[in-house]
Amino acid sequence: MKVDFNHESTRMNTKAEKLLLKDEVFQIVGCAIEVLNTLGHGLVEKPYENALVVEFLLRKIPFRQQPSFDVLYKGHKIGLFVPDLIAFDSVVVDTKIIDQITDRERGLMLNYLRITGLHVGVILNFKHSKLEWQRIAL
């Protein structure tokens, strides 16, 4: 499968993709905005992840924090992947403190989706005063 990271493809280019978990993603982003507005920017990643957990609890959003997934190669376990959060049992949530979300983060998220078997991921960047986020669909 060829993955194209141009601006349009990462924001979904079909009607079906636009509808996939749209409400769940908006709820996650709403939580992240609340976290950033409350904590401010400039911390390391873990406090933002933990604050998202509190916000998910307050909003009754189902989640798992740092669940582990086997990384397989030709049927052999070769490692472990531990995402920050899985929300709604269907969205991988990755918290970042980086200058900007790049193809590297988008590529990592695609790998995370393949490993978890899920179809939607959200990258949340808390580095700046305004939340940067991207939704990635596999």
Contact map, one row per residue, 1 for C-alpha under 8 A:
111000000000000000000000000000000000000000000000000000000000000000000000000000000000000000000000000000000000000000000000000000000000000000
111100000000000000000000000000000000000000000000000000000000000000000000000000000000000000000000000000000000000000000000000000000000000000
111110000000000000000000000000000000000000000000000000000000000000000000000000000000000000000000000000000000000000000000000000000000000000
011111001100000000000000000000000000000000000000000000000000000000000000000000000000000000000000000000000000000000000000000000000000000000
001111111100000000000000000000000000000000000000000000000000000000000000000000000000000000000000000000100100000000000000000000000000000000
000111111100000000000000000000000000000000000000000000000000000000000000000000000000000000000000000000000000000000000000000000000000000000
000011111110000000000000000000000000000000000000000000000000000000000000000000000000000000000000000000000000000000000000000000000000000000
000011111111100000000000000000000000000000000000000000000000000000000000000000000000000000000000000000000000000000000000000000000000000000
000111111111100000000000000000000000000000000000000000000000000000000000000000000000000000000000000000000000000000000000000000000000000000
000111111111000000000000000000000000000000000000000000000000000000000000000000000000000000000000000000000000000000000000000000000000011110
000000111111100000000000000000000000000000000000000000000000000000000000000000000000000000000000000000000000000000000000000000000000011100
000000011111110011000000000000000000000000000000000000000000000000000000000000000000000000000000000000000000000000000000000000000000000110
000000011011111011000000000000000000000000000000000000000000000000000000000000000000000000000000000000000000000000000000000000000000000000
000000000001111111000000000000000000000000000000000000000000000000000000000000000000000000000000000000000000000000000000000000000000000000
000000000000111111100000000000000000000000000000000000000000000000000000000000000000000000000000000000000000000000000000000000000000000000
000000000000011111110000000000000000000000000000000000000000000000000000000000000000000000000000000000000000000000000000000000000000000000
000000000001111111110000000000000000000000000000000000000000000000000000000000000000000000000000000000000000000000000000000000000000000010
000000000001111111110100000000000000000000000000000000000000000000000000000000000000000000000000000000000000000000000000000000000000000000
000000000000001111111100000000000000000000000000000000000000000000000000000000000000000000000000000000000000000000000000000000000000000000
000000000000000111111100000000000000000000000000000000000000000000000000000000000000000000000000000000000000000000000001000000000000000000
000000000000000000111111100000000000000000000000000000000000000000000000000000000000000000000000000000000000000000000001000000000000000000
000000000000000001111111110000000000000000000000000000000000000000000000000000000000000000000000000000000000000000000000000000000000000000
000000000000000000001111111000000000000000000000000000000000000000000000000000000000000000000000000000000000000000000000000000000000000000
000000000000000000001111111100000000000000000000000000000000000000000000000000000000000100100000000000000000000000000000000000000000000000
000000000000000000001111111110000000000000000000000000000000000000000000000000000000000000100000000000000000000000000000010000000000001000
000000000000000000000111111111000000000000000000000000000000000000000000000000000000000000000000000000000000000000000000000000000000000000
000000000000000000000011111111100000000000000000000000000000000000000000000000000000000000000000000000000000000000000000000000000000000000
000000000000000000000001111111110000000000000000000000000000000000000000000000000000001000000000000000000000000000000000000000000000000000
000000000000000000000000111111111000000000000000000000000000000000000000000000000000000000000000000000000000000000000000000100000000100000
000000000000000000000000011111111100000000000000000000000000000000000000000000000000000000000000000000000000000000000000000000000000000000
000000000000000000000000001111111110000000000000000100110000000000000000000000000000000000000000000000000000000000000000000000000000000000
000000000000000000000000000111111111000000000000000100000000000000000000000000000000000000000000000000000000000000000000000100000010000000
000000000000000000000000000011111111100000000000000000000000000000000000000000000000000000000000000000000000000000000000000000000010000000
000000000000000000000000000001111111110000000000000000000000000000000000000000000000000000000000000000000000000000000000000000000000000000
000000000000000000000000000000111111111100000001001100100000000000000000000000000000000000000000000000000000000000000000000000000000000000
000000000000000000000000000000011111111110000001000000000000000000000000000000000000000000000000000000000000000000000000000001001110000000
000000000000000000000000000000001111111100000000000000000000000000000000000000000000000000000000000000000000000000000000000000000000000000
000000000000000000000000000000000111111100000000000000000000000000000000000000000000000000000000000000000000000000000000000000000000000000
000000000000000000000000000000000011111110000000000000000000000000000000000000000000000000000000000000000000000000000000000000000000000000
000000000000000000000000000000000011111111100000000000000000000000000000000000000000000000000000000000000000000000000000000000001000000000
000000000000000000000000000000000001001111100000000000000000000000000000000000000000000000000000000000000000000000000000000001111000000000
000000000000000000000000000000000000000111110000000000000000000000000000000000000000000000000000100000000000000000000000000001110000000000
000000000000000000000000000000000000000111111011000000000000000000000000000000000000000000000000100000000000000000000000000000100000000000
000000000000000000000000000000000000000001111111000000000000000000000000000000000000000000000000100000000000000000000000000000000000000000
000000000000000000000000000000000000000000111111100000000000000000000000000000000000000000000011100000000000000000000000000001000000000000
000000000000000000000000000000000000000000011111110000000000000000000000000000000000000000000000000000000000000000000000000000000000000000
000000000000000000000000000000000000000000111111111000000000000000000000000000000000000000000000000000000000000000000000000000000000000000
000000000000000000000000000000000011000000111111111100000000000000000000000000000000000000000010000000000000000000000000000001000000000000
000000000000000000000000000000000000000000001111111110000000000000000000000000000001100000000010000000000000000000000000000000000000000000
000000000000000000000000000000000000000000000111111111000000000000000000000000000000000000000000000000000000000000000000000000000000000000
000000000000000000000000000000000010000000000011111111100000000000000000000000000000000000000000000000000000000000000000000000000000000000
000000000000000000000000000000110010000000000001111111110000000000000000000000000000000000000000000000000000000000000000000000000000000000
000000000000000000000000000000000000000000000000111111111000001010000000000000000000000000000000000000000000000000000000000000000000000000
000000000000000000000000000000000000000000000000011111111100000000000000000000000000000000000000000000000000000000000000000000000000000000
000000000000000000000000000000100010000000000000001111111110000000000000000000000000000000000000000000000000000000000000000000000000000000
000000000000000000000000000000100000000000000000000111111111111000000000000000000000000000000000000000000000000000000000000000000000000000
000000000000000000000000000000000000000000000000000011111111110000000000000000000000000000000000000000000000000000000000000000000000000000
000000000000000000000000000000000000000000000000000001111111100000000000000000000000000000000000000000000000000000000000000000000000000000
000000000000000000000000000000000000000000000000000000111111100000000000000000000000000000000000000000000000000000000000000000000000000000
000000000000000000000000000000000000000000000000000000011111110000000000000000000000000000000000000000000000000000000000000000000000000000
000000000000000000000000000000000000000000000000000000011111111000000000000000000000001100000000000000000000000000000000000000000000000000
000000000000000000000000000000000000000000000000000000011001111100000000000000000000001110000000000000000000000000000000000000000000000000
000000000000000000000000000000000000000000000000000010010000111110000000000000000000111110000000000000000000000000000000000000000000000000
000000000000000000000000000000000000000000000000000000000000011111100000000000000000111010000000000000000000000000000000000000000000000000
000000000000000000000000000000000000000000000000000010000000001111100000000000000011110000000000000000000000000000000000000000000000000000
000000000000000000000000000000000000000000000000000000000000000111110000000000000111110000000000000000000000000000000000000000000000000000
000000000000000000000000000000000000000000000000000000000000000111111000000000000111110000000000000000000000000000000000000000000000000000
000000000000000000000000000000000000000000000000000000000000000001111100000000011110000000000000000000000000000000000000000000000000000000
000000000000000000000000000000000000000000000000000000000000000000111110000000011100000000000000000000000000000000110000000000000000000000
000000000000000000000000000000000000000000000000000000000000000000011111000011111000000000000000000000000000000000100000000000000000000000
000000000000000000000000000000000000000000000000000000000000000000001111100011111000000000000000000000000000000000100000000000000000000000
000000000000000000000000000000000000000000000000000000000000000000000111111111100000000000000000000000000000000000000000000000000000000000
000000000000000000000000000000000000000000000000000000000000000000000011111111000000000000000000000000000000000000000000000000000000000000
000000000000000000000000000000000000000000000000000000000000000000000001111100000000000000000000000000000000000000000000000000000000000000
000000000000000000000000000000000000000000000000000000000000000000000001111110000000000000000000000000000000000000000000000000000000000000
000000000000000000000000000000000000000000000000000000000000000000000001111111000000000000000000000000000000000000000000000000000000000000
000000000000000000000000000000000000000000000000000000000000000000000111101111100000000000000000000000000000000000000000000000000000000000
000000000000000000000000000000000000000000000000000000000000000000000111100111110000000000000000000000000000000000000000000000000000000000
000000000000000000000000000000000000000000000000000000000000000000000111000011111000000000000000000000000000000000000000000000000000000000
000000000000000000000000000000000000000000000000000000000000000000011110000001111100000000000000000000000000000000000000000000000000000000
000000000000000000000000000000000000000000000000000000000000000000011110000000111110000000000000000000000000000100100000000000000000000000
000000000000000000000000000000000000000000000000000000000000000001111000000000011111000000000000000000000000000000000000000000000000000000
000000000000000000000000000000000000000000000000000000000000000011110000000000001111110000011100000000000000000100000000000000000000000000
000000000000000000000000000000000000000000000000100000000000000011100000000000000111110000011110000000000000000000000000000000000000000000
000000000000000000000000000000000000000000000000100000000000001111100000000000000011111000011100000000000000000000000000000000000000000000
000000000000000000000000000000000000000000000000000000000000001111100000000000000011111111111000000000000000000000000000000000000000000000
000000000000000000000000000100000000000000000000000000000000111100000000000000000000111111111000000000000000000000000000000000000000000000
000000000000000000000001000000000000000000000000000000000000111000000000000000000000011111100000000000000000000000000000000000000000000000
000000000000000000000000000000000000000000000000000000000000011100000000000000000000011111100000000000000000000000000000000000000000000000
000000000000000000000000000000000000000000000000000000000000000000000000000000000000011111110000000000000000000000000111000000000000000000
000000000000000000000001100000000000000000000000000000000000000000000000000000000000011111111000000000000000000000000111110000000000000000
000000000000000000000000000000000000000000000000000000000000000000000000000000000011111001111100000000000000000110000101110000000000000000
000000000000000000000000000000000000000000000000000000000000000000000000000000000011111000111110000000000000000000000000111100000000000000
000000000000000000000000000000000000000000000000000000000000000000000000000000000011100000011111000000000000100000000000111100000000000000
000000000000000000000000000000000000000000001001100000000000000000000000000000000001000000001111100000000000000000000000001111000000000000
000000000000000000000000000000000000000000001000000000000000000000000000000000000000000000000111110000000000000000000000001111100000000000
000000000000000000000000000000000000000001111000000000000000000000000000000000000000000000000011111000000000000000000000000011100000000000
000000000000000000000000000000000000000000000000000000000000000000000000000000000000000000000001111110000000000000000000000011100000000000
000000000000000000000000000000000000000000000000000000000000000000000000000000000000000000000000111110000000000000000000000000100000000000
000000000000000000000000000000000000000000000000000000000000000000000000000000000000000000000000011111000000000000000000000010000001000000
000000000000000000000000000000000000000000000000000000000000000000000000000000000000000000000000011111111100000000000000001010000001110000
000000000000000000000000000000000000000000000000000000000000000000000000000000000000000000000000000111111100000000000000000000000000000000
000010000000000000000000000000000000000000000000000000000000000000000000000000000000000000000000000011111110000000000000000000000000000000
000000000000000000000000000000000000000000000000000000000000000000000000000000000000000000000000000011111111000000000000000000000000000000
000000000000000000000000000000000000000000000000000000000000000000000000000000000000000000000000000011111111100000000000001000000000000000
000010000000000000000000000000000000000000000000000000000000000000000000000000000000000000000000000011111111110000000000000000000000000100
000000000000000000000000000000000000000000000000000000000000000000000000000000000000000000000000000000111111111000000000000000000000000000
000000000000000000000000000000000000000000000000000000000000000000000000000000000000000000000000000000011111111100000000000000000000000000
000000000000000000000000000000000000000000000000000000000000000000000000000000000000000000000100000000001111111110000000101000000000000100
000000000000000000000000000000000000000000000000000000000000000000000000000000000000000000000000000000000111111111000000000000000000000111
000000000000000000000000000000000000000000000000000000000000000000000000000000000000000000000000000000000011111111100000000000000000000000
000000000000000000000000000000000000000000000000000000000000000000000000000000001010000000010000000000000001111111110000000000000000000000
000000000000000000000000000000000000000000000000000000000000000000000000000000000000000000010000000000000000111111111111100000000000000001
000000000000000000000000000000000000000000000000000000000000000000000000000000000000000000000000000000000000011111111110000000000000000001
000000000000000000000000000000000000000000000000000000000000000000001110000000001000000000000000000000000000001111111100000000000000000000
000000000000000000000000000000000000000000000000000000000000000000001000000000000000000000000000000000000000000111111100000000000000000000
000000000000000000000000000000000000000000000000000000000000000000000000000000000000000000000000000000000000000011111110000000000000000000
000000000000000000000000000000000000000000000000000000000000000000000000000000000000000001110000000000000000000011111111000000000000000001
000000000000000000000000000000000000000000000000000000000000000000000000000000000000000001100000000000000000000011001111100000000000000011
000000000000000000011000000000000000000000000000000000000000000000000000000000000000000001110000000000000000000010000111110000000000001111
000000000000000000000000000000000000000000000000000000000000000000000000000000000000000000111100000000000000100010000011111000000000001110
000000000000000000000000100000000000000000000000000000000000000000000000000000000000000000111100000000000000000000000001111100000000111100
000000000000000000000000000000000000000000000000000000000000000000000000000000000000000000001111000010001000100000000000111110000000111100
000000000000000000000000000010010000000000000000000000000000000000000000000000000000000000001111000000000000000000000000011111000011110000
000000000000000000000000000000000000000000000000000000000000000000000000000000000000000000000011110110000000000000000000001111110011100000
000000000000000000000000000000000001000011001001000000000000000000000000000000000000000000000011110000000000000000000000000111111111000000
000000000000000000000000000000000000000011100000000000000000000000000000000000000000000000000001111000000000000000000000000011111010000000
000000000000000000000000000000000000000011000000000000000000000000000000000000000000000000000000000000000000000000000000000011111111000000
000000000000000000000000000000000001000110000000000000000000000000000000000000000000000000000000000000000000000000000000000001111110000000
000000000000000000000000000000000001000000000000000000000000000000000000000000000000000000000000000000000000000000000000000001011111000000
000000000000000000000000000000011001000000000000000000000000000000000000000000000000000000000000000000000000000000000000000111111111100000
000000000000000000000000000000000000000000000000000000000000000000000000000000000000000000000000000110000000000000000000000111010111110000
000000000000000000000000000010000000000000000000000000000000000000000000000000000000000000000000000010000000000000000000011110000011111000
000000000110000000000000000000000000000000000000000000000000000000000000000000000000000000000000000010000000000000000000011100000001111100
000000000110000000000000100000000000000000000000000000000000000000000000000000000000000000000000000000000000000000000001111000000000111110
000000000111000000000000000000000000000000000000000000000000000000000000000000000000000000000000000000000100110000000001111000000000011111
000000000101000010000000000000000000000000000000000000000000000000000000000000000000000000000000000000000000010000000011100000000000001111
000000000000000000000000000000000000000000000000000000000000000000000000000000000000000000000000000000000000010011000111000000000000000111
